[in-house]
Amino acid sequence: MTVSDPVITNQFAISNFGEYYLPSINRDTFELLDSNTAFKQKFKSCIFKEDTLHIVIGLDSGLLANYILNQKVPSGSKYIFIELAEVLQLLNVEIDANQEKTIKIVEQNAFEQELNSSENDLYLVKDKVLIHQSFASASGILEQYSSMVNLVQKQLSLQTFDRKSYFQQKHFLVQQLKNLPDNVYPASILNNKFSGKSCIIIGGGPSLDSQIEWIKQNYKALFIITVSRMAFRLSKEGIPAHIIVSIDPQDCSFEVNREMMGLFNESLFINAHHVNHRILSQWQGKSLFLGARLPWFKEDFDNIVTVGPTVTNSAVRIAIELGFKTILLTGADFCFSSDGSSHASGTVEAKSGPNNSLIGEWVETYAGNIAETPIQLAFAAQALSQEAIQHPDVNMINLSEDAAKLEGISYQPTSTIKLIPANISPVELLALVPDTAAEKNKYLNKMRLDLEASVVDLKNIKELSQQAIRLNLQAEKLDLHTKKNKANIAKLDAIEKMLQTKYAELSQVIKFYGYYEFSKFMTTKESNAWSVEHMQNMTHLYYKAFETLAIELSGSLEDTIKLIKVRQNELADTLGLKALAKQWIESNQPGRIFVVEQLRNKLNLPYNSHSPELVEVIAEYQSQLTSKEHAYFSLKKWHTSLHNTFAKITGLYKTKNKIGLNQVITNIEHMIEDALAQRLYYLAQSYLAILNDDNQTALSCLQAIEPDNQTEVEKKQILLLALKLHYIDLAEQTLEQMINYSDEYLPQYAHVLTLQGKNQQALNAYLDYLDKYPTDISVLLKLGVFLAEMGQIDGARSSFEQVLIIDPDNLTAPNYLQQLQA
């Protein structure tokens, strides 16, 4: 006998509170509490968070949807409910016309398309998305829901990564503008300085821990390029890096990398032109930038570009452009370690432990094992592989056999590595880079003049766009073939030509900067299907985007000009410390105080480091360097959460991933005093034992879960194993408990009772079930067979005849009836 999978039936029940629900989905969840109370306890206020895309998995028989529909949609929020197709067919959830834009209900196959809607882009880009699991999807009773959770997690990761790559241009450019006063020298001044030499790139991955001693032993022969988050650790180990690299524009990047801020005397900082301004503006040492200072400043177009998506990718490109022939990689794993660690020891991520709820991809390592990786690292690995393939003359070697295996990059143990030293110390490298102090004023004056000219050009672009909008509005009232209309079209063409010639560079920047706004202008319609009205509407959207973005970009340039004036004031003969201190704090750059002190000392300008105006600034900077209040330092709480671990375990079991199950078991073992952790720990152990063909151990693991902590999922697994091992008493005992969850187990209970010789109880179980589900043909046939074996021929004949009334074309029932007549 096998245990049947739970079946979704069109059988509604009415709870003690007068609410309709599907027992096959929600069991008795809403018999204990009314749905409103139950949802309030489960979701609290987070399901009504403002400015958030709420993805809700499962409708809970429609009651969860109604719970949301009966509330006012939070400001700036939207809901996407995703439900199984067979469940949606049974429900009738009505959405008011005024809620249709903010509440969507889709089946699983339509979720990807709905998530892809441009209306969701900003939520994805800003990480303003929350996933909520209904009672049904969180219980794990129906495996379809566990698969749905996996689908939603992966689609969300994929689409978020994809959207960020397209829609972050605006954020990147804003950071680029804030960095303009400090991006003085391009990294290209070091191009080919180290042709034919060896270097090592140090990432933040866990393999660094096993390579750190080799790096120490070979330090004098190594040229070290490190990602910024590992710079402090290397310095502490007595192996300061030659180059520190950072590219991330996000604000939390300062918190992630703040320990490097004291290393300005020992390492060169190479930053993306769009690195978070809080890092660059407060860096006291020498720095070089990647990319163009600004997209329309052509003198920097031959600079080393920023390569993404991770800082390791950029570090590799820097090494290639500097001429290195052999590039060693360590801590560049692009996957988690065998114990699920994502980062080298000492990092916040490492201290936070493995993420128990992450559902990632699984990749092959050089050692031939498989390892988990988030979708972002999978893309980064792919990009690095392409970089290696495109530069076959550069020998890229990963020193870790536990790193993701990438085409174009080989693995070698450290014992086989032959180094060609660059023969330069970090201090000697710093000496190669010009000091910005002497050039600073001249540079700031030039940037200010260039930006002021750009502001004038943007004003002209805005006026041209407004003129185009007026012409287009006039065209709507004119006949297509009139001279006036043709004249208007000619004027529009002239405006477009001017935008694409005289203001070509800024026009391109506006389109890049405003990808989101211009995406509204894009259409999926074939051009031959465009109506006049459609074309006029597209023209309006196009020039409206130009107008809006010219105004917005002009405002950003004005802010940068103000920032340049602050920098010029920092170098004035008479220093207005009070005003500067206020501006440093307002711009979140209190560390400027130490940069300015250095600058003024180098230029022999007066500076009073004991000025009382500086006390608050120094305190604010120290706070930024030491405070643990930022959400980044609370990763442990998120990583140890078990909110998605059941779905992860189920997915690993279904894909027969023993390594993944072992990791989960190890990671949550120390948490088993918690009831949920205990249940998941033994469930994962049981699944692992099943994959190892050890059913007895699998059963023992499940029985180790406290009886009151066992859910229907575990009891069903116990039943399955009991039947496989022929423990009929245990099967009966388990089914006796399971029929309290759902009537669907009654036929199986009846069968087991028959095996035990308890025929009257078996008959009662069959009849109890058919009293509620009288048209279930499979159970009517089973009852007929049972009665025939008991010698109750009339009863058996009645059951088979009932089948034919329900399904006249049934072939099984006539066969049984013929046997009864024999």
N, C-alpha and C positions, 0 to 999 in steps of 0.2 A: 504493500500500500504506500502511496505517496501523499504528501500533504499538499493540498491544492493551494494555489496562490489566492490571496484575498480577491474577491470579486466585487466590482462596483455595481450595485443593483439599484433599479428605479423604485426603491422602497423608502418612503419618507416616514419618519416617526415624529410624534409631537411630544416635546419635553414637558416636564412638570411646570415649566414657565410659559407654556403655550407657543413654543417656537418650533418650527418645522426644520428637521435636519435629516441627513442621510447617515444612518447607522453604519453602513458599509464603509464610510469614510471617517466619520467622527466618533464611532462607537458610542460611549455614554458620556462624552466630554461635557455636553450641555444639559445633562440630567442633574449634575452636582451643583452647577452655578448657571445663572442666566448668562447669555452670551456677552452682554455689555460688561458685566462684572468680570467675567473670565478674560475678556480682551484687555480690560483696564489693568488687571493684575499681570498679564503676560507682557504687554507692550509698553505699559506706563505712558509717558508723554512722548517717547521718541518717535512713535509712529505719526505724530502730528508736528514734527520739527519743520520749521519754516525754511524756505529756499532750498528744498531738497527734492530729489527724485526718489520716491519711495517705490521699490520693487517688492511686491507682495506675492509670495509663492503659495498659491492655494486660496480658495474662497471660503473654506470651512462651511460647505453646504449653502453658500451665499450669505451666511450670517456675518462674516468678516467684511464682505463688500458692503453690506447694509450698514454696518457699524461706521465705516468711513463715510459712506454716502450721506448718513444722517448728521454728520458733523460739517462744520464750515471748513473748506479746504484751506490749510495754512497758507499764509502769504508767500507767494513765489514757489509753491510746491506743486508737484504733480505725482500721480499714482499710476503705476502699471501693475495690474493684477494678471498673473499668469496661471492658467488652470489646465488640467487634463481635458482633452477634447471630449472624452466620454462623460466627464462630469458636467462640462458646460452644456451639453445636450439636455441634461436633466434639470437645469436651473433656468430661472427667468429673472435676471437682475436688470432692473430698469434704471437707466442713467438719465437724469434731467438734461435738457438741451444746454442749460447754462453750466453743466459740469462735464460735458463731453470733451472739452479741451484739456481738462486737468485730471480726468479719471478715464483710464482705458482698461478694458478687459480683453485679454487675448489668450488663445490656446498656445500650447508649447511651440508648435511649428511656426507661429506668426511672431514669436517674441523677438527674434533677431531683427526682423524688418521693423518692428515697432521701436526697438532700441536705437536703430539706425536713423530714426527720424531726426531731422535737423533741430527740432524743438528741444532735443535732449542734449545737444552738443555742450552747452555751457555747464550743465550739471556734471557731465563726464570730465570735461577739462578741469573744472574746479574741485573734483573729488567730492561733490555734494550728492552722493548716492548712498542710500541705506537699503539693505535687503532684510525683509521681514518674512519669517516662516510662519505659516498658519499652524494651528494645532495639528491638522492632518499631515502636513508636509514634515513637521518636526518629529512626529511620532515614529516615522519609519515603517509603519504598517504596510503601506503600499509602496513597493519599490520604485514605481514610476515617479513618485515624488522625489525620492533620493536622486534619481537620474536627472530630474528637473533642476534640483539644487545645483548639481554639478554643471549642468548646461548653463544656468544663469551666471554662476561664478566665472566660468571660462569666457562666456560671451562678454560679460562686463569687463573683465581684464583686457580682453582683446580690443573691444571697442573704445575703452578709455585710453589705452595706449595709442590706438589709431587716431582718435580725435585730438589728443594732445599734440601729436606730431603735426597736425594741420592747423590747429587753432591757437597754438601758444605763441605764434609770431608776434602778436601784440605785446604779450608779457615780455618776450625776449627783447623787443625793441625798446620798451620802457626801461628795462634794466641797462640796455646798451647806452641809452641816452644819459642815465644817471652815472654811468661809468666813464662818459666822454672826458671829463676833466682829468681822469687818472690813467686812461689808456694812451700813454705817450709813445712808447716804442713797440713796434711789432715784433713778434717772435721770429720773423723771417731773418732778422739780423744774425741768427745763429745757424741759418741754413748751411748744410754740408760742412759744418765745422768738425764733424767727427766721422768722416767718411771711412768706411771699412772697419770701424771699431765695434765693440760689444757693449750692450747696455742691458739693464734689467728693469722691467716695469713691475712695480709692486701695487697690486690691487688689495681690496679689503676682504677678499674671500678667505675661508678657513684654512686653505692649504699654506698660507703664509706661516702659520704656527710651526709647521714641520720644516720650513726652509730657513727660518730666521738664523739658526746657528751657522749654516753654510754661508749665508750673506755676511755674517760677522767675520768669519774666517777669510773670506775673499774680498773684504770691503775695499782694500786698496786697489784692487784690480777692477772694481765695478763702477760703472756710471749709473747712478740710481735715479730713476724717474718714478715718483710715487703719486698715487691719488691722495688728495688732500686729507682725507679722514685718517690715513695711516702715518702721516708725517710725524706726528708727535710721538707715536710709539717707536718709530725708528730712531728718532733723536734720543729718546729715553734709553734705548738699547745701545747707544753709542755709535750709531751708524746714520748720521744725518744725510738726508737726500740731497742730490745736486739740484733736482727740479721738483717742485710741488705743483700739481695740476688740479685745477678746479673749473667746472663748467656750469654747474647747476644754478639756474636763476631763481629757484624757489626761496622764499624767505627763511625757511627752516634750515637752509644750507649753512647759514652762519652757526646755528646751534650744533649741527652735525660736525662742523670743521673748526670750531672755535679754538681747539687746543693748539692748532698750528699757528695761531696769531703771534705767539712769542718766538717763532723760529726765523724772524726776518733777518737776523745776522748770519745765518748759516745756510740758507737755501734760497734759490731763485724761484719766484712765483710766476707761473705761466697760467694765465686765465683766459677763458672764453670772453669775447667782447661783451657777452650778455651774462656773465657770472653775477651772482647776487651782489648788489652794490655795497652791502654792509661788510662784506669780506674785503673787497678791493679798496674801498675808501678808508678803511682802518688798518690796512697792511702798511707796516712801517719800513719795509725793505724794498728791494728792487723787484720790478715786475715787467713782464712782456705780455702782450695780448694776442689772441688768435682772431683771425677774420678781419673784416673791414671795420675801421673805427665807426663809420656809419655807412649804410648801403649806397649812398650817393657820393661818397668820398673816394674817388677812383684810385688815389695814390696808394691805398692799402689793399687793392684787389689781388695782389700777388702774395699776400701774406699767407702763412699757414692757416688752413681753415679749421674750424671746430667740427670734429666728427663725433656723431652720437651713435646710439642714444646714451651711452654711459661715459663716465670720465676715463675709463680704461681704453675705450675706443679712441678718444682724443689723445691720450698719452701715447698710444701706438703710432698714430699719425705724426705726432711731434718727433718721435724717435726716428721714423722713416725720413722726414724732411731734414733732420739734423745730420743724416747720412749714415746712421748706424747700420752695419751689415748683418749683425746678429742681435736679435731682440729676444731676451729671455723673459718669461712671464711667471710670476708667482702671485698667489692670491687672486689670480684672474681665472677663477674656476667656472664661472657662468652656470653654476649649479650648487646645490647644498651638499654638505658633507654626508658621510654615511650615517651620522647620528642626527641629521636634519639641521645642522648649524648653517646659518647663512653668511656669517662674517667671522673674521679672525677674532681671537680672544682680546678682551679689553674694550671692544666697541659696545655701544649701547645695545645693539642688536644681539650680540653674543651674550651679554648679560641678561637679556630678556628671554633667552631660550628659543627653541624652535617654535614656529607658528603652527599650533595644533589644528587650526581651522583652514589653513591655506590649501586650496585645490589647484595644484600646478601641473606643468607638463613633466614628462619623464624622459631623460636623455641618457645616451650611452657615454660612459667615461673611457679614458684611455686604458684603464685597468679591465675593461670589459664588463663592468657593472652598470647598473642604472641608478640615476640620481634625480631627485626632484628639482625643478627650477620654476620660478614665476615667469609668466609670459614675457615680462619686460626683459629679463635676462636672456630668454630664448631669442628674442629679436636682436639683442646686443651681440650674442654669440654668432648669429647669422651674419650680422654686419661685419664683425671682426674676421670671420672666415673669408668673406668677399674681399676685404682689405688685403688679406694675406695672398689670396689668389691673384689679385691685381698687381702685387709686387713680388713676383717669383724670385727676384734677385736678392730679396731680404729673407734671411733664415729665421723664422719665428719658431721658438721652442717653448713649450710649457713644461715647467719643472715638476708638475704634479700629475700623477697618474689618476688622481681622483677628480681631475677637471673634466669638463664636457669635451668630448672628442670632436675636433673641428677640422674640416678639410682645409689644407694649406698650412696647418700648424701641427708640428710633430711633438711627441713627448720624448724627453730624454732625462734619465736620472742625473743628478748633479755630479756623480762620479765620472761621467763621460764628457762633461762640458769643458771645452777649451776656450779660454777667454783671450780676447785681443784688447788690452786695456786702453782706455782713452787718455790715461795719464794726466788727469786733471782733478783737482780736489774741488769740493763745493765752493770753498772760498775763492779759489782761482777762477772758477766759472763766474762768480759774481763780479770779479774784476773785469771780465770781458764785456759786461753790460754797462752802458753809460748811466751815470747818475742823472736823474731828471731835474734836480734842484736848479741848475744853472739855466736850463731851457724852459723852466716851468712858466714863467710870465709870458715869454714870447709865444709859447704854445697856447696858453689860455686866451691871449689876445686874438690869435688866428682863429681858434675855434669859435670864439664869440662873434667875430665878423662873419664867418661862414654860416653860422646858425641864424644870425640876423638876416642875412641875404636869403636863406631858405624860408624864413618866416614870411618875407615879402613874396616869394614865389608861391608859397602855399595860399597866401591871401588872393593872389591872382588866379590860382587853380579853383579856389572856392567861388570867386566871382564868375569864372567861365562856366562852372558847373551850374550855378544859379541861372545864368543866362540860358544854358541848354535846357534846363527844366522849364523855364518860361516858354521857350520856343516849342518844346514838345507839348506843353499844355495848349498852346495856340493851335498846333497841328490837329489836335483832337476835334477842333471845331471847324476845320477846313476840309473841303473836298479834296480827295487824293490827287486829282489831276489839275488843280488850279495853279496859276503862276505863284501865288502867295505861298502855297504849300511847298512848291519846288524851291522857292527862295529860302524858306525855313530849313528845308533839308540841306541846302547848300551851306547855310550858316552853321548848322549842327556838324556837318562834315568838317568845316573849317575849325570849329572848336576842338573836335576830336583830333584833327591833325596837329593843332598847337599843343594839345596835351601829350601827344605821342612824339613830338619833336622837340620843341623848346623846353618842355617840362618833362621830358621822357624819364629821367632818373627818378624824380619825385613821384611821377605817376606810377611807376613800377613799385616804388616803396609803398605808396598808398594801397595798391592792390595786394601787396604782400602783407602789409600791416593789417589790412581790413578784410582778410579772407572770409571771416564770418559774414560781414556786411555784404560783400560781393557774392557770396554763395546764394543770397536771396535772389540775385539777378539771374543765376543759372537756372536752366530748365531742362527737363527730361524729354520735352516734346521734340519731334523731328522738325527741322526748319521749314520743310514744305507744308507743315500743318499749322504754321504760325498765322494767325489772323492779324489784321491791321491793329486791332485793339490790343492784342497780345504783344506785338512789337512795341507799341507806344508805352505799354506798361513796363516792359523790360527796359526801355530807354529811360523811363522815369526812375526806376530802381537803380539803374547803373549810375546816373548822374547824381542821384540823391546820396548814394554811397560815397561818391567822390566828394560831394559837398560836406557830408557829415565827417568823413575821415580827414579832410583837409583842415577842418576846424579843430578836430580832436588832436591831430598830429601837431598842428601849430601850437596848441596849448601845451603839449608835451615839450616842444622845443623852447617855448617861453620859460617853462620850469627849469630846463637845462641851462638856459642863459642865466637865470637867477642863481643856479648852483655854481656856475662859472664865476659869477660876481663874488660869491662867497669865497671861492678859492682865491680870487684876486685880492679880496680883503685880507685873507690869511697871510698874504705876502706884502701887505701895505707897510710903508715905513712906520706909520702909527697904527698900532694894533688895537682894534676895538673888541677887547676880549669878551665883554658882557654880551654884546650883540652876537658875536660868533658862538659863544657857549650856548646861547638860546637856539641858534640855528642848528648846531650840531645835535642837540637833543631832539629838536623837532624833526630832523631828517633821519633820526635813528642811527647817527654816526658819532657817538661820543668819543670813540677811539681816535678821531681826528686830532684830538688834543696832543697826542704823542707824535703823530705825523708832522703836525705844524711845528712843534718844538724842534724836531730834527731839521726840518726845512729851514727854519729861521736861523738856527745855529750854523748850518752849512753856508748860508748866505750872509752871515754876520749881521742879522737884523735883531733889534732888541726884543727880548722875551722874558717875562717874569713868571717862572714856573710855580711860584708860590702865591700867585694872585688868588684872592678869595673867590673870584668868579668861577674858578676851575674846580672847586671842591665838588660841586654837584655833578659836573661832567665826569670827573674821575670815578665817582661813586657809581654813576649809571653804567659806565663801561665795565667796571668790576662786576657789577650785577649781571650784565649780559654774558660775561665770561664764566660765571659760576652758578647762576640760577638754574634750578631744575624744574621750573614751573611750565616750561614749554611742553606741549603734548608729545614731542619727540621722546622725552625722557620717561614717558608712561607706556612705552611699547610693551613692557612685560605684562601689563594688565591685558592688553589686546592679544598678545601671543599665547598666553595661558588660558584664554577664554576657550570654552568648548562649544561655542555657539554653532559651529559648522562641522564638528569632528565626526558626528555620526554619519553625515553624508560622505565625508572623506573616507571613513572606514568602509562603508558600503561600496564606494567606487573602487577602492583598492581590492576588495574581495572579488568584485565582479570581473576585474581585469587580471585577477590572479597575481597580484603584485605582493609577493612575500616580503620583499625588502621594505616597501612602504608600510606594511602592517607591523613589521618588527620595529620600525622607527616610532610609529604611534604608540605602541606598547611601551617602549622604553621611555618615551617622552612624558607619558601620563602616569607612569607607575608610582611616582612620588606623590601623586595627587589623590590616591584611591581612598583616602579618608572621606573625600567628597563623594556623595551618592552617585552623581552623574558620571564622575571619573571612574568610579568602581565598575559601573555597568559597562561603560565603553571599553575599559581595560580588558575585562574578561570576554566581552563580545569579540574584540579584535583578536584575542588569544584563541578563542574558539574558531574563528574564521581561518586563522593561520593553521591550526591543527587540521581542519578539514582539508585545506590545500595540501597538507602533508600526509593525507590519507590516514589520519589518526582520529577516528571518530570517538573513541573512548575518552581521549584527552579533551576533545572538543566539548563533549558532554559534561565532563568534570568541571571545565572552565565556566560553563554557563551555570552550573549548579553552585559555583562558588559565589555567585551574585546573591546578595541577601534577597530572600523571597519577596519581601515587600518592595524591593527595588527592581524586580524583574518586570519588564513591560511585555506587551503582546509579542513584540519582535523576538525577545529572548525565549519566551514560552513556545513560540512556533518553531524556533530552532531546536529547542529541547525535544519537542514532539517528533520532529523529523529524524533526529539522531536516535531517539528511543525506538522508533519503528525500524530504522536501519539495523540497530543492534538487537532487535527483537525483545526489547524491554516493554512488554505489553502492559504490565501494571503501571509503569511510569507514564506510558502513553495515555492510558485511561485517566490517570490522576491529572495529567497536564491538560487534557481535553476538557475535563470537568471544570477546570479553571477558565479555559479559553472560551467556553460557550457563554461566559458572562460578558465577554467582550463583544461577541457577534454571533448571531444565529447561524452564520454560514458554516460554523464548525460542527453543528448538530449532526449532519450526515456522517462526518468522519467519526464523531463520538459514537454514533449508532453502530458503525462498522466495528470499532474497537470493542464495544460492549458485546457484539456478536462473537468476536474472537474469544472473549472471556466467558462465553456461554450465558450471558445475561440478556436473554432474548426479549423478555418483557420490557426491560429498561430500554433496549435497543429500539423496539417497536414504538415506545412512547417518544423517544428522541426523533424518530422519523416523522411521526404524526405531529409533534410539536412544530417541526420545521415546515411541513406541508400545510399546516394550519395558517402559517404566515405567508408562505410562498407556494400556493397550490398549483402553479403552472410550471414549476421547475421540472422539466422532463427527465433530466438525468437522475434526480432523486426519486421520482416516481418509478423509474425503471429499477433503481436499486431496491426500493421498497418491494416491488413485485418479485424480484429475485429472492429477497429475504423471506417473504411470505411463502413462496413456493418451496424453499428449502425447509421451512417450518411445517410444511404440509397443509398450509392454509390456501388451498387452490382457488377458492372463490375470491378471497381477498387479493391474491396475486393477479387473477384475471381482471378484476376490477381496476387495479393499478395500471395494467397494460392498456386496457380499454380507455382509461382516462387520458393516457398519452395520445391515443389516436384521435380523441375528441379535440385535443389541443393542437395536434400536428397530424393531420390525416395522411401525410406523405411519409411519416416516420417508418423506417424499415426494420428497426430493432424490435419494436413492440409486436408486430405480427409474427416474427420469428419465435418470440417467447410464447405467444398464444398458441402457436402450432405445437410447440414442445409440450405445453400443458395438456393438449388433446391426445398426445401420443400415448 
